Amino acid sequence: MKSYKILRIAGVHYFPIINKWLWENPKFEKSNYDKMLKIFFSSSILYSDGFTHSLRSLGQSAHEIIADFDILQKQWARENGIKYDPENWMTNILMAQIKKIKPEVIYFQGTEWCIPGRFFAKRPDDNLIRVIKETFPFIKKVMIYSGYPSHTNRIKGADIFFTSDPGIN
């Protein structure tokens, strides 16, 4: 089986839960990025690292990014010498992570990452899929998952679309 470098981009989305969890886990913010990610996934409060764990067991190179978790993402940026605009930290850091990891496949855990214009105000008609495919030629495939109905402009440019509901197409 051919080995691929795969990157999953997910988010926490539920910040009241995260804020409570952070209060209960004071050591989290004093850790390095890898330890933070391990602590977060081991708590299983939102997502686990089952995706990367399973792919790695199949011989794939898999990575996870929790793109909207500011404490975690900003720690990665500090450790990697990445400067970011405080107003655009999520996009700046995510693009730097993609550049560093150089995945062949990107898997978006949800269509909210690809709302046209969300991250690139100067490109209001383009979703994140289009921008990353144009920016990073090493990306061969982009996959996206949706568990609820959303506009087709969010999945435009995706090579593979997953859904759990037969009513979503």
Summary of the structure (lengths in Angstrom):
residues: 169
radius of gyration: 16.0
end to end distance: 30.0
largest distance: 44.9
contacts: 479
relative contact order: 0.15
helix: 41%
strand: 15%
